[in-house]
Structures are given as C-alpha cells and as structure tokens.
Amino acid sequence: MRLHIEGIRHDAGTVQWYEEAERESPVWTLILVGYGKCLYRVEGEKLLLEKGDLALIPDHTVFYGKTIPSVSHEKYVVTFTHEDGASLLPLLGSPRWTRLRTGKYELLLSRMQTMKEQWTERHPYYRPMCQALLLEMLAHMNREADEGAHASIKHRHAELMKTYIQNHYREKVTKEHLGAVIEKSPNHAAVLFREVTGQTIGDYVHAMRLKTAVYLLRHSQRTIADIADYLGYCDASYFHRIFKRETGRSPSAYVRDREPAPQ
C-alpha cells in the first residue's frame, strides 16, 4: 500500500470558506473538525460536521463545503491518493463517504496538528512522517467504523472519564478514580479508556497538563517552577524532562518567546 499526500490545510475562525470537487477529482479527502460546525454536501446529501467528527470522502466524488454564516469552526483537511489501500483499510475501497464521531479525538487532533506543522515547516523527512501519521489516522478510523454501534456505551463511559480528568488533571488521577466514575472495576476502566481514546490514563493526563503548560509558558508571567507545581509536578526537573520529550522543546524555549508583560 502506498499513500501520497497532495496537501494539508488548516481552517479556523469565521473567515468565509468554500471548496468543491468535481467527478474527475482523483484525490481522497480526510477531514477532522476541531471545534464549531461546517457544512458539506456530498453527492447531494447534507453532511453537517461538528467537533470530533471525522469524514472521509472518496475520489471521483462530487461535493462542496462551506462555512455556516456567523458560526466559527476549526478543521484540518488532508487530500491524498493511494495505491491498493483497500487491501489493508476497507474504507479506502468504499465508493461512499464515511462520517463518524471519533472517540480518539484528542489523539487524532494531535496527529493532525503534527502533520500540519511538518507539512508547513518542511522538516527533514516530512513526507514519510506525514504519510505515517495519515496511515495511523486511517487505521484508527477503520477500527472505529468496524466497531460501529457496539462502541456507543464505551464512548459514553470514555467521555465521562475524560470529563473527570479535565476537571482534575492537576491532581493525581488513577484507574480507581475513573472506575468509580463509570461504576466499573479499575482495571475495566483502564482497558476501556485506552481502547476508546488510544491513550493510557497517564498519557492523557500528561497531555492535558502539557497543553496547559504551553499556554502558561507563552502567555503568563509565571516561572517554570511555579507552572510545574501548579500542574501537579512536584519535581521541576521531571517536568522539564517530560515536557521536552513530548513537545521537542524545553520550557525555557517557550519562555524566551513569551509575550511581554503589559506596561
């Protein structure tokens, strides 16, 4: 199987946007919505996409997409071609478009953001990096599509656990806490969380902490040690190590780019 990426685009805000594809178009289109809503019409069918929606539109499909007046949205769009993709990923053999609400939203959004950065910055080996990330995303989408309706209860439980983490990520979060949230055993909660989100509980907590850390490093006047303590890292050196491992940059690099304090 071979993937060839034609382009990667990021749309955000309320700027008017419109795109269309004709029957002759040889590219597939993968869309992930980060927030808000946008509208597509695919072969005459209305397709309203919202936060967490993944859509895959086959080649040689007539469609158009546009903003909804006064409604802001964010989405990432990847256009690509493939050779013999259906042998590994059944959705790439379907003549019909596919839309699903992913349970791996945070993971896939992170992958899309990395793809866009690689594609824009043209880092060494950016093409194979983007192809690998696209293949991973398509594999996750195929897996979730196969699970279908059986995944609905799992997704509800996963959303309950994610909400708990979002409210307590600065504290210690364990499988025991999440098991109590969904009234299941701790081991069941841990397995279900990883199955639906693609991340362990610990990885998800760290991701939320580091996302907050990046914001505070850029936009606040707090010290690195203060931010580490605020986010639940008692050891600042450990915070430094895990931050650099996950983001590729040190906390001090973000501080150097920090917005100046208001006068």
C-alpha positions as CSV (number, residue, x, y, z in Angstrom):
1,M,0.0,0.0,0.0
2,R,1.2,3.5,-0.9
3,L,-0.1,6.9,0.3
4,H,0.7,10.1,-1.5
5,I,-0.4,13.3,0.3
6,E,-1.4,16.1,-2.0
7,G,-2.0,18.8,0.6
8,I,-2.8,19.5,4.3
9,R,-4.9,22.5,5.2
10,H,-6.0,24.1,8.5
11,D,-9.1,26.4,8.5
12,A,-10.1,28.3,11.7
13,G,-12.4,31.1,12.8
14,T,-15.3,32.8,11.0
15,V,-13.5,33.6,7.7
16,Q,-15.7,32.7,4.8
17,W,-14.5,29.4,3.2
18,Y,-15.7,27.4,0.2
19,E,-14.3,24.4,-1.6
20,E,-15.7,21.9,-4.2
21,A,-14.6,18.8,-6.0
22,E,-15.8,17.5,-9.4
23,R,-16.3,14.0,-10.6
24,E,-12.9,14.0,-12.2
25,S,-11.0,14.7,-9.0
26,P,-8.6,11.9,-8.3
27,V,-7.9,12.7,-4.6
28,W,-9.5,11.4,-1.4
29,T,-10.3,13.9,1.4
30,L,-10.0,13.4,5.1
31,I,-11.5,16.0,7.5
32,L,-11.3,16.4,11.2
33,V,-13.3,19.1,12.9
34,G,-11.6,20.7,16.0
35,Y,-14.5,22.9,17.1
36,G,-17.6,24.5,15.8
37,K,-19.6,23.4,12.7
38,C,-19.2,23.4,9.0
39,L,-21.4,22.2,6.1
40,Y,-20.7,19.8,3.2
41,R,-22.9,18.5,0.5
42,V,-21.6,15.2,-0.8
43,E,-23.4,13.8,-3.9
44,G,-26.4,15.9,-3.0
45,E,-26.5,14.7,0.7
46,K,-26.2,17.2,3.5
47,L,-23.2,16.5,5.8
48,L,-23.0,18.7,8.9
49,L,-19.7,18.2,10.7
50,E,-19.1,19.2,14.3
51,K,-16.3,18.9,16.9
52,G,-14.9,15.4,16.9
53,D,-16.3,14.4,13.5
54,L,-14.1,12.6,11.1
55,A,-15.1,12.5,7.4
56,L,-13.6,10.5,4.6
57,I,-14.7,11.4,1.0
58,P,-13.6,9.1,-1.8
59,D,-12.0,10.2,-5.1
60,H,-14.3,10.9,-8.0
61,T,-17.0,12.2,-5.7
62,V,-18.8,15.5,-6.3
63,F,-19.0,17.6,-3.2
64,Y,-18.7,21.1,-1.9
65,G,-18.1,22.5,1.6
66,K,-18.7,25.9,3.1
67,T,-18.8,27.9,6.3
68,I,-22.1,28.4,8.1
69,P,-22.7,32.1,8.4
70,S,-21.7,33.6,11.8
71,V,-20.6,30.1,13.1
72,S,-16.8,29.7,13.7
73,H,-15.1,26.4,13.3
74,E,-11.8,24.7,13.1
75,K,-10.9,21.8,10.9
76,Y,-7.9,20.0,9.3
77,V,-8.2,18.7,5.7
78,V,-5.8,16.2,4.1
79,T,-6.1,15.4,0.4
80,F,-4.3,12.2,-0.8
81,T,-4.2,9.4,-3.2
82,H,-3.4,5.7,-2.6
83,E,-2.5,2.5,-4.3
84,D,-4.1,-0.7,-3.2
85,G,-5.2,0.8,0.1
86,A,-8.4,-1.2,0.3
87,S,-6.4,-4.4,0.8
88,L,-5.5,-3.1,4.3
89,L,-8.1,-0.5,5.1
90,P,-11.6,-1.3,3.9
91,L,-12.8,2.3,4.0
92,L,-10.4,3.1,1.1
93,G,-12.4,0.6,-1.0
94,S,-15.8,2.1,-0.3
95,P,-17.4,4.3,-3.0
96,R,-19.4,6.1,-0.4
97,W,-18.3,8.8,2.1
98,T,-17.9,7.9,5.7
99,R,-18.6,10.1,8.8
100,L,-18.0,9.1,12.4
101,R,-17.7,10.8,15.8
102,T,-14.3,9.6,16.9
103,G,-13.6,8.5,20.5
104,K,-9.9,9.3,19.9
105,Y,-10.5,13.0,19.2
106,E,-7.6,14.3,21.3
107,L,-5.1,11.8,19.9
108,L,-6.2,12.3,16.3
109,L,-6.2,16.1,16.7
110,S,-2.7,15.9,17.9
111,R,-1.7,13.8,14.9
112,M,-3.3,16.3,12.6
113,Q,-1.5,19.2,14.2
114,T,1.8,17.5,13.9
115,M,1.1,16.7,10.2
116,K,0.3,20.3,9.5
117,E,3.4,21.5,11.2
118,Q,5.6,19.0,9.4
119,W,4.0,19.9,6.1
120,T,4.3,23.6,6.6
121,E,7.8,23.7,8.1
122,R,9.2,21.1,5.6
123,H,11.4,19.4,8.3
124,P,13.8,16.7,7.0
125,Y,11.8,13.6,6.0
126,Y,8.5,15.4,6.5
127,R,6.8,13.4,3.7
128,P,7.3,10.0,5.2
129,M,6.4,11.4,8.6
130,C,3.1,12.8,7.3
131,Q,2.4,9.6,5.4
132,A,3.0,7.5,8.6
133,L,0.7,9.8,10.6
134,L,-2.0,9.7,7.9
135,L,-1.8,5.9,7.8
136,E,-2.2,5.8,11.6
137,M,-5.3,8.1,11.4
138,L,-6.9,6.0,8.7
139,A,-6.3,2.8,10.7
140,H,-7.9,4.3,13.8
141,M,-10.9,5.4,11.7
142,N,-11.3,1.9,10.1
143,R,-11.2,0.3,13.6
144,E,-13.8,2.7,15.0
145,A,-16.0,2.2,11.9
146,D,-15.8,-1.6,12.4
147,E,-16.9,-1.3,16.0
148,G,-19.9,0.7,15.0
149,A,-22.9,0.7,17.3
150,H,-21.3,-1.6,19.8
151,A,-19.0,1.2,20.7
152,S,-21.7,3.7,21.8
153,I,-21.7,2.6,25.5
154,K,-17.9,2.5,25.6
155,H,-17.8,6.0,24.1
156,R,-20.2,7.3,26.7
157,H,-18.1,5.8,29.5
158,A,-14.9,7.2,27.9
159,E,-16.5,10.7,27.7
160,L,-17.4,10.5,31.4
161,M,-13.8,9.6,32.3
162,K,-12.4,12.3,30.1
163,T,-14.7,14.9,31.7
164,Y,-13.4,13.8,35.2
165,I,-9.8,14.1,34.0
166,Q,-10.5,17.6,32.5
167,N,-11.8,18.7,36.0
168,H,-9.0,17.0,38.0
169,Y,-5.9,16.8,35.7
170,R,-3.8,18.9,38.1
171,E,-4.3,16.2,40.8
172,K,-3.3,12.6,40.8
173,V,-5.8,10.7,38.6
174,T,-5.9,6.9,38.9
175,K,-7.8,4.0,37.4
176,E,-9.6,3.7,40.8
177,H,-11.0,7.2,40.4
178,L,-12.2,6.5,36.9
179,G,-13.6,3.2,37.8
180,A,-15.7,4.9,40.4
181,V,-16.9,7.5,37.8
182,I,-18.3,4.8,35.5
183,E,-19.1,2.3,38.3
184,K,-16.8,-0.4,36.9
185,S,-13.7,-2.0,38.2
186,P,-10.4,0.0,38.0
187,N,-8.9,-2.5,35.5
188,H,-12.0,-2.4,33.3
189,A,-11.9,1.4,33.3
190,A,-8.2,1.5,32.3
191,V,-8.6,-1.0,29.5
192,L,-11.8,0.7,28.2
193,F,-10.1,4.2,28.3
194,R,-7.1,3.0,26.3
195,E,-9.3,1.1,23.8
196,V,-11.5,4.1,23.0
197,T,-9.0,7.0,23.3
198,G,-5.8,5.3,22.1
199,Q,-4.0,6.6,25.1
200,T,-3.4,5.4,28.7
201,I,-4.9,7.3,31.6
202,G,-1.4,8.6,32.5
203,D,-0.6,9.7,28.9
204,Y,-4.0,11.6,28.7
205,V,-3.4,13.4,32.0
206,H,0.2,14.4,30.9
207,A,-1.2,15.6,27.5
208,M,-3.7,17.9,29.3
209,R,-1.1,19.2,31.7
210,L,1.4,19.9,28.9
211,K,-1.2,21.7,26.8
212,T,-1.9,24.0,29.7
213,A,1.9,24.3,30.4
214,V,2.5,25.6,26.8
215,Y,-0.2,28.2,27.2
216,L,1.1,29.4,30.6
217,L,4.7,29.5,29.3
218,R,3.7,31.6,26.4
219,H,1.1,33.9,27.9
220,S,1.6,34.2,31.7
221,Q,4.5,35.6,33.8
222,R,4.8,32.6,36.0
223,T,8.2,30.9,36.5
224,I,8.8,27.4,35.1
225,A,9.0,26.0,38.6
226,D,5.7,27.7,39.5
227,I,4.0,26.3,36.4
228,A,5.3,22.8,37.2
229,D,4.0,22.9,40.7
230,Y,0.6,24.3,39.6
231,L,0.2,21.4,37.2
232,G,1.0,18.8,39.8
233,Y,4.6,18.1,39.1
234,C,6.4,18.4,42.4
235,D,9.8,17.8,40.8
236,A,10.6,20.6,38.3
237,S,13.4,18.6,36.7
238,Y,10.9,15.8,35.9
239,F,8.6,18.4,34.4
240,H,11.4,19.7,32.3
241,R,12.3,16.2,31.0
242,I,8.8,15.1,30.2
243,F,7.9,18.5,28.6
244,K,10.9,18.3,26.3
245,R,10.3,14.6,25.5
246,E,6.7,15.3,24.4
247,T,7.0,18.7,22.8
248,G,10.5,18.6,21.4
249,R,11.3,22.0,23.0
250,S,12.4,22.9,26.5
251,P,10.2,25.0,28.8
252,S,12.8,27.8,28.7
253,A,12.5,28.0,24.9
254,Y,8.8,28.9,25.2
255,V,9.6,31.4,27.9
256,R,12.1,33.2,25.5
257,D,9.2,33.5,23.1
258,R,6.8,34.8,25.8
259,E,4.6,37.8,25.2
260,P,6.0,40.8,27.0
261,A,4.3,41.8,30.2
262,P,1.8,44.7,29.9
263,Q,3.1,48.0,30.9
